[in-house]
Amino acid sequence: MKRLCRSTFLMILLSVVAVVGCTRNKHAEPAVIYDYLEAGGFNRADSIVNTISDTRDYEWTLRTIDSLNELGQLSKPKYLFYRTVTLNMLNQQSTSLKLYYQLDTLDMKELKTETDIESYVYTYNNYIRMLCDMRRYDRALREANKADKRLRSIGYSTFTEHHDIAQIMGESQLYLNQDDAAAVSFQNSVKGIHARLANHRAPLDLRECQKTMNAIAKAYFRKKQYDKAKPWIAIQDSLFTIADRDEERDTVFLDEMSAEINYSRAMLAHAEGKEEEARRAYHLYQQTNTAKQLASIINNNEYLMQTGQYAQAARNFERLDEFMLTNAYKCDLENIGCYLLPKYKANLLAGRLDSAMHVASLVAGAYNQAMTDQKASEADLLAMVYDTEGKERKIAEQQAKLSRQQLLTVVVGGTIMLLFLLVYSVMRYRAYRKLNETNRRLVAANERAEEASRMKTRFIQQISHEVRTPLNIVSGFSQVLATPDMKIDSEELQSISQKIVDNSERITKLIDKMLDLSLINSKADIVCDDHVDAVELARQAIRQSGIDKATHLDFSLHIDDSAKDAIVTVNQRQAVKALTLLLDNAKKFTLPEAYRNREAPKDKPCAGLCVEAGPADVVFTVEDTGIGVPPEQAENIFTEFVQLDDYTHGTGLGLSIARALVRHMGGNVVLDTTYTHGARFVMTLPR
């Protein structure tokens, strides 16, 4: 939501004035109702708002807008446009969101000038862009089509061909997997660009059109459709050439265009494996002034991370606090995901463990409040949606009532009256059935929401415990070591150091699980192009889990003759991680603490890993003599955050992550319920 364009009012108003002359449909049907003023409707009140907004004192700008509106100097479309843009600049998107619903109730007769129409168009533009940034893609498309229908009623037939709006619609369709519809919308965006540049080729026009094309390329990047992104990068070159040769060339715009184009080229070349070409493009990007701006330093670390330049990315993220303070960003879920987690990953991979631990602490501390703020934001959106749909229902009901009254004045006679009553009864019966169905769905949705809320609450409690406990241990022992004149013998010092290391690793593993869960839930593709020896894969997992060194159990590895030369085609890192999680599970649930409130076995617990190969896959069987899993919980244990016993630390994520990773690679993880001496998990990977 906070990613809306922060351009000044002057730039926006120049855009509006620039397109006023070219947006009226020359072939409009006689449905046009109003004669527009020669001046297009731009008056002294607009100049006042423009002048005050140039000061960037947006609180003063809001007071001025409200005063002019009370004096009747601003039409309603202009009032909505100026106020929502100003609120967005103040990072008060939730307040501006509540204003947007007035677009639905606005009488189209109030659009009396061309600037009224443009204000309406640009306000709707900002609205559907906000919905798209909030990932409410279906809602964004509905609002765009609704606005198009209303504008066509007064002869404005190019709304969905406005290059910005068509781009947003295409982006929403692309994320909804409507690729063909998205391609049509993007072509409409090109039509809008041609229409704009046919009459206006000022530096601002060229820059805005290039930004639209770059946004389309980025959308295809996020969907990893690099072949479709390539033409949109190439088209931008022509706009840059025109802007560079223009008599009124704007060096700032040219620098911004060059930066965006070369950064996109670097990303594309890297995705295609053309590393030398990628380095050249990224070098050209770094030569621009735009690349040296704080926003670019923070937002364009994706290339550094993808090319393994973790140290440079970590250095860039050192200015993240300054960036968030400058833009008044809060530590909400969106910013945790967009900035804090990438910063943590960059520091971790760069070997800056202290910085990574600091970021992990920030994430742990801010997560609870971020969840609360997210719920409040979602509630505001739902309230606005329900209010809008409620008004639409009232209008529909009023229209139905008027139709019935007109029918009553025409229809006379008992037979016709009886027919009317019959029709009315049928309508009521259908409405009653529909209401019952709606109520049933609402009850089901409410139950799902309550269950989700319980799951989130439990997750927050578990994460808080899992982070707070080791942090307290690390903090406590650190204070002991820092105490002046504290005498500690070498054996005790070694014990304290080991505990600090163990608990630091515990926090790191927790953050890794959170990152794995984020990767899985994002439905990102896991590239499976590693041809790995199955036996070596098993040995790596054993080493990482440390189960063979556990003193509380006897561990054995059995390699079947069929698996000695077996090769699996997987993502080696993720496959080892999944098998490690299963071994960790066997190690944890054979500990003495696991038998709390139940009789412990007399013999020492055992665990084993068996590797067998079939014609199509390799089977890894992890078996233990621990506390086991009830057969009725065979599927429930693979659900995120589910724990059958809270005897020890844990988040309930290990088994769900293991299964999800393996399924992404074409395999599966199941619990063998026929085994009754503990737990037996069977993992299959394709050959």
Disulfide bonds with the S-S distance in Angstrom:
none
